[in-house]
Amino acid sequence: MRILVPVKRVLDANITPRVRGDGAGVALDGLKMSINPFCEIAVEAAVRMKEAGLIEDVLVVSVGPEACREVVRTALAMGADRGLVVVSDISLEPLAVAKCLHEIARREQTDLIVMGKQAIDDDAGQTGQMLAALLDWPQATQASSICLNPSARMATVTRETDDGTETLELDLPAVITADLRLNEPRYASLPAVIKAKKKNIDIVAAETFGLDLTKRMDVLAWMEPTQRRSGKMVFSVHELLELLKHEARVI
């Protein structure tokens, strides 16, 4: 069985994002970029399946600038077998990314796609669902547990919802998106990192797929969130009531 894991290069989760001075986007120059945390969880899930002997091949794919090699290399150090970067000089929207992944999954004859439920840069949470629709495959989102049965070509997925936990049985091939509770990603060992540097990462231009990657949305401006006003200390119930009466606002 073959598994495909899409990963995204984002601003490191430990860095507070700031809007550029011209308001044209998030400031990224000189800042550390890393693999999206949800994507890292998906990679860990795929590697564990391979270690358990459930699958034979883990292909990691990133769509974006050529610098995405970095996050693919991280996934290889974690235990993935192969890496691919679909290079695009323009920022691709979720539908365009899903189209590229659809083409790769078709060419690779993929049996299962495991990916992060969302990226922390835009929090769109759309690519997995769009990809499943394009492939016409069953899907399970926000997975907190995955049990794979290759012989029956089925996957049992537990997901957490606002109403409690839900268990789904999917026929393979399928698309599964990973939630934070699925696992705790490993730290790649130094020998694994050195070995990953020697692994080949294939590069392909997004334009070679012959797909319509036209942007359908224009971002007009970026703005920092409104700063919260400092609180006030009160020393009596009467003072509190006066503030609630004259200054409190319903949000």
Stockholm file with secondary structure:
# STOCKHOLM 1.0

chainA/1-251         MRILVPVKRVLDANITPRVRGDGAGVALDGLKMSINPFCEIAVEAAVRMKEAGLIEDVLVVSVGPEACREVVRTALAMGADRGLVVVSDISLEPLAVAKCLHEIARREQTDLIVMGKQAIDDDAGQTGQMLAALLDWPQATQASSICLNPSARMATVTRETDDGTETLELDLPAVITADLRLNEPRYASLPAVIKAKKKNIDIVAAETFGLDLTKRMDVLAWMEPTQRRSGKMVFSVHELLELLKHEARVI
#=GR chainA/1-251 SS CEEEEEECEEECTTSCCCBCTTSSSBCCTTCCEEECHHHHHHHHHHHHHHHTTSCSEEEEEEEESGGGHHHHHHHHHHTCSEEEEEECSSCCCHHHHHHHHHHHHHHHTCSEEEEESCCTTTCCCCHHHHHHHHHTCCEEEEEEEEEEETTTTEEEEEEEETTEEEEEEEESSEEEEECGGGCCCCCCCHHHHHHHHTSCEEEEEGGGGCCCCCCCCCCCCCCCCCCCCCCCCCCSHHHHHHHHHHTCCCC
#=GC SS_cons         CEEEEEECEEECTTSCCCBCTTSSSBCCTTCCEEECHHHHHHHHHHHHHHHTTSCSEEEEEEEESGGGHHHHHHHHHHTCSEEEEEECSSCCCHHHHHHHHHHHHHHHTCSEEEEESCCTTTCCCCHHHHHHHHHTCCEEEEEEEEEEETTTTEEEEEEEETTEEEEEEEESSEEEEECGGGCCCCCCCHHHHHHHHTSCEEEEEGGGGCCCCCCCCCCCCCCCCCCCCCCCCCCSHHHHHHHHHHTCCCC
//
